[in-house]
Amino acid sequence: MTWQNSWLNSQSAYAEIKAYVEKKKLKDEGLIVKYDIEPEPPEALEKLPLWLRTSTSKFYVHLSPTGAAKLLPSSHYDDDLPRVANYYEIIKELAKYVGGRQRSFVVRFLRDVDFQYHQSTNGRWNDALGRWERYGVRPVEDWRVSKQKNGFDAGYEVSERTFHRIKDKLKALALIEARSALWLGKTCLWIKPGEKLERILWEPGYWETLKAEFAPAPKPKGGVKVKKGMPRGLSAKHAAINEELKKLFKKAMGHDFETACPHKRQEVFDKLTTPIQITPKHVKAPYAQAGSPRYIGLRKALLLDE
């Protein structure tokens, strides 16, 4: 059996899934069960990029009313997947650019996100692909703290604020996609790699075309004196953007937008809580980061919790 023509697309798929469903009995209320499963032709898989052959599926086992689906287990062990040979070294390079002092966490986080993308049984429908797509699904607490004793995600912890900062920077760089949605009665973060990250890890030669974009900034040579005075260059941009957001935040907290339409209030909220790409290599953190007192107060002031 070839890698492309896996068990997932074999003639036995229907019987296997039906047996699984009958065994579980699906006592949970509100679940919709799909039995009409037909094997997916190998030629259909061959048209997909390599990474989508295990990270997506034509089938689901059951579906909740919120759109969260339970998918079949992956047909391949993660170690058997054909990523580029030096993919782990590439992840380290990305972490060096993104993580700063937290680069070890970023290495584990990116590796974990890619692992979940190909092994998780949690999924959502992707309209653009016309297929179910796997996601890593956990509460924020479980994304930022690992209690594993072994494996690549063993023993790490960062603060919630640091986690959101790293997550937002990775999103701004199009390396991951993240969304909040209910799962088993809890608000969880659904995270998957962005197409850019998957191409880097799976498409030979693609990393070489992007490597310069993620090169660390050169350190200044010794003896260079920093002139005091008004901020210049990137610092000036940071200061100008920060001043603009500070004024907008002050207006929002002063209830200036209470009578505005919901669309306008949401627009103000998004501007104050979204990372800003200042240059191709520099991302400014949100003025009101998720979970911070500013963030909570802003939602109340803009009447978004009503």
Summary of the structure (lengths in Angstrom):
residues: 306
radius of gyration: 22.5
end to end distance: 55.3
largest distance: 73.5
contacts: 816
relative contact order: 0.09
helix: 45%
strand: 16%
